[in-house]
């Protein structure tokens, strides 16, 4: 029976383990030489109206993806419109990015804006590159009946408001950042030009379980030691709705 303070979501897309593999899911044979620094943390992405995951002709297509849904950038798993997460640590980064129409590309993540500007000026065509002030929320995704999973929620542009709200909530709640569970969900919004898009919002849920706290503490130590980094895959890149200067954007990078 679940503990009273255990909060999690049911994954409707959970894979059923074949009988002959039951009891073997902790068997790590074949991955003996894979260390924590060989692993990327998937991103929690938000489906927008123009997201590639909605286009059947695109390799990034995910069956059933609808606006406002959340999904895993690595496994491509859809989570529905909300998930429960335990925030582990927060990092501010300045990402160098080029629009897909100009050839696309990730130019690196930098701890300061000055370093990002230096990297931008070192590009062949600096004017094609944009610096995104990005809040990286490293978290544990908690789902009923499954072990907690590391995931990062990148918040830039319109999502910056949600990031600041979340950090304020964590501060007001007190204690270690990973002592609480929060619900992250997509919400509809509209920019000044009347274009609809989705962004993120967060709500308090409750305290973590002892198991969740212990897991989060270990992940925190790995991230602080530089042993884990966020997924930087290019497939999610797409330009903003209505142009690169629009507030109605996908924020996928």
DANOR-V923621 format. One record per pair of residues at least 12 apart in sequence whose ideal C-beta (glycine too) atoms are under 10 Angstrom apart, sorted by the first residue. I is the first residue (numbers start at 1). J is the second residue. Records with the same first field share a line. If there is no record, write none. Layout:
I: J  J
//
This chain:
2: 144  145  209
3: 209  210  211
4: 206  207  209
5: 181  205  206  207  208  209  210  212
6: 142  144  181  206  207  208  209  210  211  212
7: 84  86  142  144  180  181  182  183  205  206  207  208  209  212
8: 83  84  141  142  143  144  145  146  148  181  205  209  212
9: 79  80  82  83  84  85  141  142  143  144  146  183
10: 80  143  144  145  146
11: 77  78  79  80  83  141  143  144  145  146
12: 64  78  79  80
13: 64  71  75  76  77  78  79  80
14: 77  143  144  145  146
15: 75  77
25: 147
26: 147
35: 227
36: 218  219  222  223  225  226  227  228
37: 222  225  226  227  228  229
38: 227
39: 150  222  227  228  229  231
40: 73  74  150  152  228  229  230  231  232  233
41: 73  74  88  136  138  139  149  150  151  152  219  222  223  228  229  230  231
42: 71  72  73  74  75  76  77  141  149  150  151  152  230  231  233
43: 71  72  73  74  136  151  152  153  154  230  231  232  233  236  252  253
44: 70  71  72  73  79  83  85  137  139  141  151  152  153  154  184  200
45: 62  65  69  70  71  72  73  76  79  151  153  154  231  236  250  251  252  253
46: 67  68  69  70  71  81  153  159  184  185  186  187  197  198  199  200  250  251  252
47: 62  64  65  66  67  68  69  70  71  78  81  186  198  250  252
48: 67  68  186  196  197  198  199  238  240  241  248  249  250  251  252
49: 66  67  68  195  196  197  198  241  248  250
50: 67  197  238  239  240  241  242  248  249  250  252
51: 65  66  67  69  71  198  236  238  250  252
52: 65  100  235  236  237  238  250  252
53: 65  66  69  71  73  76  78  235  236  238  252
54: 66  67  69
55: 238
58: 235  238
59: 235
60: 73  76  233  235  236  237  238  252
61: 76
62: 76  77  78
63: 76  78
64: 78
65: 78
66: 78  80  81  186
67: 81  186  188  196  197  198
68: 80  81  82  185  186  187  188  197  198  199
69: 81  82  186  198
70: 82  83  141  151  153  184  185  186  198  200
71: 83  236
72: 141  149  151  231
73: 151  152  154  230  231  232  233  235  236  252
74: 151  231  233
75: 149
76: 235
77: 141  143  149
79: 141  143  151  184  185
80: 185  186
81: 185  186  187  198
82: 183  184  185  186  187  201  202  203
83: 139  141  142  143  151  153  182  183  184  185
84: 139  140  141  142  143  144  181  182  183  184  185  203  205  206
85: 137  138  139  140  141  142  148  149  151  153  180  181  182  183  184  202  205
86: 139  140  141  142  148  177  178  179  180  181  182  205  208  209  212  213  215  216  219
87: 137  138  139  140  153  166  167  169  170  176  177  178  179  180  181  182  184  202  216
88: 137  138  139  140  148  150  151  152  176  177  178  215  216  217  218  219  220  221  222  223  224  228
89: 136  137  138  139  152  176  177  178  216  219  220  221  222  223  224  228
90: 135  136  137  138  139  155  163  166  167  170  177
91: 109  111  134  135  136  137  138  152  223  224  229  230
92: 111  112  113  133  134  135  136  163
93: 108  109  110  111  112  116  132  133  134  135  136  154  156  230
94: 108  109  110  111  112  113  114  115  116  117  119  120  131  132  133  134  156
95: 107  108  109  110  116  130  131  132  133  134  136  154  156  230  232  253
96: 108  109  110  115  116  117  119  120  122  123  126  129  130  131  132
97: 109  120  129  130  131  132  134  156  232  234  237  253
98: 120  123  125  128  129  130  237
99: 128  129  130  237  238  239  240  243  244
100: 234  237  238  239  253
101: 128  238  239  244
102: 125  127  128  129  130  239  244
103: 125  128
104: 234  235  237  238  239  253
105: 123  128  129  234  237
106: 232  233  234  237  253
107: 119  120  122  123  129  130  131
108: 120  232
109: 132  134  136  229  230  232
110: 131
113: 131  133
116: 129  130  131  132  133
117: 131
119: 131
130: 244  253
132: 154  156  157  160  251  253
133: 155  156  157  160
134: 154  155  156  157  159  160  163  230  251  253
135: 153  154  155  156  159  160  162  163  164  166  167
136: 152  153  154  155  156  163  223  229  230
137: 151  152  153  154  155  159  162  163  166  167  170  177  182  184  200  202  230
138: 150  151  152  153  177  178  216  219  220  222  223  228  229  230
139: 151  152  153  177  178  181  182  184  216  219
140: 178  181  208  212  213  215  216  219  220
141: 153  184
142: 181  205  208  209  211  212  215  216
147: 211  212  215
148: 208  209  211  212  214  215  216  219
149: 215
150: 215  216  219  222  223  228  230
151: 184  230  231
152: 223  228  229  230  231
153: 166  184  200  202  230
154: 230  231  232  236  251  252  253
155: 199  200  251
156: 249  251  253
157: 199  240  246  247  248  249  250  251
158: 189  191  197  198  199  200  240  246  247  248  249  251
159: 198  199  200  201  249  251
160: 199  251
161: 189  199  200  201
162: 184  187  199  200  201  202
163: 200  202
165: 200  201  202
166: 182  184  200  201  202  203
169: 182  202  203  204
170: 182  202  204
172: 204
173: 204  207
175: 207  208
176: 208  213  216  217  220
177: 216  220
178: 208  212  213  214  215  216  217  219  220
179: 207  208  212  213  216
180: 204  205  206  207  208  213
181: 204  205  206  207  208  209  212
182: 202  203  204  205  206
183: 201  202  203  204  205  206
184: 200  201  202  203  205
185: 198  200  201  202  203
186: 198  199  200  201
187: 199  200  201
189: 201  247  248
190: 247  248
191: 240  241  242  246  247  248  249
192: 246  247  248
193: 241  242  243  246  247  248
194: 242  248
195: 240  241  242  243  246  247  248  249
196: 241  248
197: 240  241  242  246  247  248  249  250  251
198: 248  250  251
199: 247  248  249  251
200: 251
232: 253
233: 252  253
234: 253
235: 252
236: 250  251  252  253
237: 250  252  253
238: 250  251  252  253
//
